[in-house]
């Protein structure tokens, strides 16, 4: 009799699970779908996300790593009239005064006018942004083959230094290193850090945006120029960001294929994106802005 009751209770339990399961899964699916709609609504007017089935998986800028470059520049306000950012986190960088509170800032979405007082420093890929992008009235210090060491020297006592110290730029973007990726990574990074320190000294109130070097296609890789080395340099560059006045942004998730290489359909030479792609790149920049006064 006990076995009969046990079997009966087991059958009732199984039947209850079969009846209830569809309703539970339906509710989970509904909640997930609603969340995706909310995320999509927030970025539906950004061209680069057209065709992405799940915008909640869209690329984000990488978080800063430990060892961020220390800054003494004034804090910038966290917010604007159109798109209020989330509440800033509070952090205490290593070496700061015990009673000093640092506020890290979050990205908000802007428009092309955000770049009217911006300076872009870079190599041939930045030349492409200048020629085919649409970043308002941004200025550019860029040329084919420009390397980190050359830019550092120019910032110290050359044309770049004059531009940076002019006081007219509230945002300075840097994307360099691909032309030296076959060299010693640590040496290249040392020059990169020196360049950032020079920029900060000459433009203490400017926001600095350090950009990851874009990957190359699978077929464009060699034993010295490859995405593993690019990632190694990018990781080191990311450590200079503090999310207070220096930020690290990474466009690679937008242009990579499933294997982490530059998508072959976006390029004709495996290294530079097609002219038509720079508009998508410009749209992407608008997702990573920091409000300034």
C-alpha positions in Angstrom: 0.0 0.0 0.0 2.8 2.4 0.9 4.5 1.7 -2.5 1.1 2.3 -4.2 0.8 5.7 -2.5 4.4 6.6 -3.3 3.8 5.9 -6.9 0.6 7.8 -6.9 2.3 10.9 -5.4 5.2 10.6 -7.9 2.7 10.6 -10.8 0.9 13.6 -9.4 4.1 15.5 -9.0 5.3 14.7 -12.6 1.9 15.7 -13.9 2.1 19.0 -12.0 5.5 19.8 -13.4 4.4 19.0 -17.0 1.5 21.4 -16.6 3.4 24.2 -14.9 6.6 24.1 -17.0 5.2 25.8 -20.2 3.9 28.7 -18.1 7.2 29.2 -16.3 9.2 29.1 -19.5 6.8 31.5 -21.2 7.2 34.0 -18.4 11.0 33.8 -18.6 10.9 34.2 -22.4 8.6 37.3 -22.0 10.8 39.0 -19.5 13.9 38.4 -21.7 12.1 39.7 -24.8 11.0 42.9 -23.0 14.6 43.5 -21.7 15.9 43.2 -25.3 13.3 45.7 -26.6 14.3 48.2 -23.9 18.0 47.9 -24.9 17.2 48.1 -28.6 15.1 51.2 -28.1 18.0 53.0 -26.5 20.3 52.6 -29.5 18.0 52.0 -32.4 19.0 55.2 -34.1 22.7 54.2 -34.2 23.5 52.9 -37.7 26.2 50.5 -36.6 23.6 48.3 -34.7 21.4 47.7 -37.7 21.3 44.0 -38.3 22.4 43.0 -34.8 19.7 40.6 -33.6 20.5 41.2 -29.9 21.7 44.8 -29.2 22.2 43.8 -25.5 25.3 41.9 -26.8 26.6 45.0 -28.6 30.2 45.9 -27.9 31.2 48.0 -24.9 34.4 49.8 -24.2 36.7 47.8 -22.0 37.0 48.5 -18.3 40.2 50.1 -17.1 42.8 47.8 -15.6 44.8 48.3 -12.5 47.7 50.6 -12.6 45.9 53.6 -14.2 47.9 56.7 -14.9 47.4 59.1 -11.9 45.8 62.5 -12.7 45.4 65.8 -10.9 43.2 67.4 -13.5 39.8 68.9 -12.4 36.9 66.5 -12.4 34.4 67.0 -15.2 30.6 67.0 -14.6 28.8 63.7 -14.9 25.7 64.4 -16.9 24.2 66.5 -19.7 20.8 67.9 -20.6 19.8 65.2 -23.1 21.1 61.9 -21.8 21.7 61.6 -18.0 24.5 59.1 -17.3 24.3 56.6 -14.4 25.5 57.6 -11.0 29.4 57.6 -11.1 31.2 55.0 -9.1 33.7 56.2 -6.4 37.2 54.9 -6.5 40.5 55.7 -4.7 43.5 55.3 -7.1 46.7 53.9 -5.6 48.8 56.7 -4.2 46.1 59.3 -3.8 45.7 61.4 -0.7 43.8 59.4 2.0 41.1 62.0 2.3 40.7 62.6 -1.5 37.7 61.1 -3.2 37.9 60.3 -6.9 34.8 60.0 -9.1 34.9 57.8 -12.2 32.8 58.8 -15.1 30.5 56.8 -17.3 30.0 57.0 -21.1 26.9 58.5 -22.6 25.7 58.7 -26.1 26.4 62.0 -27.9 26.3 63.3 -31.5 28.8 64.4 -34.1 28.9 67.9 -32.6 30.7 66.4 -29.6 33.9 66.2 -31.6 33.9 69.9 -32.7 36.6 70.6 -30.1 38.4 67.2 -30.4 41.9 66.3 -31.7 42.5 62.9 -33.2 46.1 61.6 -33.2 46.9 58.5 -35.3 48.3 56.7 -38.3 46.7 55.7 -41.7 43.6 54.4 -40.0 43.0 57.8 -38.4 43.6 59.3 -41.9 40.7 57.2 -43.0 38.5 58.5 -40.3 39.4 62.1 -41.3 38.7 61.4 -45.0 35.6 59.2 -44.8 34.2 59.7 -41.3 31.8 62.4 -40.1 33.0 63.6 -36.7 31.8 67.2 -36.8 34.6 69.7 -37.0 37.3 67.6 -35.3 41.0 68.3 -36.0 43.5 65.6 -36.9 47.2 65.1 -36.4 47.7 61.9 -38.5 49.6 60.5 -41.4 50.4 57.1 -42.9 53.1 55.3 -41.0 53.0 57.5 -37.9 54.4 55.7 -34.9 54.3 56.1 -31.2 57.9 57.3 -30.8 57.5 59.9 -33.6 54.3 61.2 -32.1 55.9 61.4 -28.6 58.8 63.4 -29.9 56.4 65.8 -31.8 54.3 66.2 -28.7 57.4 67.1 -26.7 58.9 69.7 -29.0 57.1 69.8 -32.3 53.9 70.5 -34.2 51.8 68.1 -32.1 53.0 69.8 -28.9 51.8 73.1 -30.2 48.4 71.7 -31.0 47.9 70.0 -27.7 49.0 73.0 -25.7 46.9 75.4 -27.6 44.0 75.0 -25.1 41.4 74.6 -27.9 40.8 70.9 -27.5 38.6 69.4 -24.7 39.0 65.8 -26.0 42.1 64.2 -27.4 41.9 60.8 -29.1 45.0 58.6 -29.6 45.2 55.5 -31.8 48.8 54.4 -32.5 51.0 51.3 -32.3 50.1 49.2 -35.3 53.2 50.4 -37.2 55.4 49.2 -34.3 53.6 46.0 -33.5 56.5 43.9 -34.8 58.9 45.6 -32.4 59.4 45.0 -28.7 56.0 45.5 -27.1 57.3 46.8 -23.8 59.5 49.4 -25.6 56.5 50.6 -27.7 54.3 50.8 -24.6 57.0 52.9 -22.8 56.9 55.4 -25.6 53.1 55.3 -25.6 53.0 56.1 -21.9 55.4 58.9 -22.4 53.2 60.3 -25.1 50.1 60.2 -22.8 52.1 61.9 -20.0 53.2 64.7 -22.5 49.6 65.2 -23.6 48.4 65.4 -20.0 51.1 67.9 -19.1 50.3 70.2 -22.1 46.5 69.8 -21.9 45.7 69.2 -18.2 42.0 69.9 -18.6 41.4 67.7 -21.7 39.8 64.3 -21.7 42.0 61.7 -23.3 40.6 58.7 -25.1 43.0 55.9 -25.8 41.8 53.7 -28.6 42.6 50.0 -29.0 44.5 49.2 -32.2 42.2 47.6 -34.7 42.8 43.9 -35.5 43.9 42.7 -38.9 42.3 39.8 -40.9 43.4 36.2 -40.4 45.2 36.2 -43.8 47.0 39.5 -43.1 48.8 38.1 -40.0 52.5 37.2 -40.0 54.8 35.9 -37.3 55.5 39.4 -36.1 52.3 41.3 -37.1 49.3 39.4 -35.7 46.3 39.9 -33.5 47.9 38.2 -30.5 50.6 41.0 -30.4 48.0 43.6 -31.1 46.0 42.4 -28.1 49.1 42.4 -26.0 49.8 46.1 -26.8 46.1 47.0 -26.4 46.0 45.4 -23.0 49.0 47.5 -21.8 47.5 50.7 -23.3 44.2 50.0 -21.4 46.1 50.1 -18.0 46.7 53.9 -18.6 42.9 54.6 -18.3 41.5 55.8 -15.0 37.9 56.6 -16.1 38.3 60.0 -14.6 40.0 61.9 -17.4 41.6 59.1 -19.4 39.4 56.5 -21.1 40.0 53.3 -23.1 37.7 52.4 -25.9 37.9 49.4 -28.2 36.2 49.2 -31.6 37.3 45.6 -32.3 34.1 43.9 -31.2 32.3 45.9 -33.9 34.6 44.8 -36.8 35.8 41.4 -35.7 34.6 38.1 -37.1 33.7 35.1 -34.8 37.4 34.3 -34.3 38.6 37.7 -33.2 40.1 38.8 -36.5 39.1 41.8 -38.6 36.1 40.8 -40.7 37.4 40.1 -44.2 34.3 41.7 -45.8 35.1 45.0 -44.2 38.5 45.4 -45.8 40.4 45.1 -49.1 43.9 44.8 -47.8 43.3 43.1 -44.5 44.5 46.1 -42.4 42.3 49.1 -43.3 38.5 49.2 -43.4 36.7 50.2 -46.5 35.7 53.8 -47.0 32.0 52.9 -46.4 32.8 51.4 -43.0 34.1 54.7 -41.6 30.6 56.0 -41.2 29.8 53.1 -39.0 33.0 53.8 -37.0 31.8 57.5 -36.6 28.5 56.3 -35.3 30.3 54.0 -32.8 32.3 57.0 -31.5 29.1 58.7 -30.5 28.3 55.9 -28.1 31.4 56.6 -26.0 31.3 60.3 -25.0 31.9 62.0 -21.7 30.0 65.2 -20.9 32.2 68.3 -20.5 31.5 72.0 -19.7 
